[in-house]
Amino acid sequence: MRRQLRVQRPAIRNISDLHDRCLNIWYNLSPVMYQGLVASMPRRVEAVLRAKVAPLVLRGRENHQKDEVWMSEIRDELPTV
């Protein structure tokens, strides 16, 4: 979306213009793009969980095994696509 916004002319003038153009891009995504976004969601969710949890859980190497078990449990609960 960022790439598409950069090349659009005339230039974006205000937040309302940005909002309208983002919606236009979103509503006109191709089916291939949707499929790619859906297929990437489990990886994206896992990355977010790791980013939020890792600083709290991974205080040292002794917790690494525990964290991997916990992450695999979460991964198993994610819906498959």
C-alpha positions in Angstrom: 0.0 0.0 0.0 2.8 2.4 0.8 4.3 1.9 -2.6 1.0 2.6 -4.3 0.5 5.7 -2.2 3.9 7.1 -3.1 3.3 7.0 -6.9 -0.2 8.4 -6.9 -0.7 11.8 -8.4 -1.8 14.5 -7.4 0.1 14.3 -4.1 -1.8 13.7 -0.9 -2.8 17.0 0.6 -4.4 16.1 4.0 -5.4 13.2 6.3 -8.8 12.9 4.6 -7.2 12.5 1.2 -4.8 9.8 2.7 -7.8 8.0 4.3 -9.7 8.0 1.0 -6.8 6.7 -1.0 -5.9 4.0 1.5 -9.5 2.8 1.4 -9.5 2.8 -2.4 -6.3 0.8 -2.5 -7.6 -1.7 0.1 -10.9 -2.2 -1.7 -9.2 -2.8 -5.0 -6.6 -5.4 -3.8 -6.3 -8.4 -6.2 -7.3 -11.9 -5.1 -3.6 -12.9 -5.3 -2.7 -10.1 -2.8 -5.5 -11.2 -0.4 -4.2 -14.8 -0.6 -0.7 -13.7 0.2 -1.9 -11.6 3.2 -4.0 -14.5 4.5 -1.1 -17.0 4.0 1.3 -14.7 5.9 -0.9 -14.2 9.0 0.3 -17.1 11.1 3.9 -16.0 10.6 3.0 -12.4 11.4 1.0 -13.3 14.5 3.9 -15.4 15.7 6.3 -12.5 15.1 4.1 -10.2 17.1 3.8 -12.7 20.0 7.6 -13.2 20.0 8.3 -9.5 20.0 5.9 -8.9 22.9 6.8 -12.0 25.0 10.5 -12.5 24.3 11.7 -9.5 26.4 9.6 -10.8 29.3 10.3 -14.5 29.1 13.8 -14.8 27.7 15.8 -13.5 30.7 18.5 -16.2 30.2 19.3 -19.3 28.2 17.5 -21.5 30.9 14.2 -20.1 29.8 14.7 -20.7 26.1 13.4 -24.3 26.1 10.3 -23.2 28.1 9.7 -20.4 25.6 9.9 -22.7 22.6 7.4 -25.0 24.2 5.0 -22.1 24.9 5.4 -20.8 21.4 4.7 -24.2 19.8 1.5 -24.4 21.9 0.4 -21.0 20.6 1.3 -22.0 17.1 -0.9 -25.2 17.4 -3.9 -23.0 18.5 -3.6 -20.7 15.4 -6.2 -21.4 12.7 -4.8 -23.1 9.7 -5.4 -21.5 6.3 
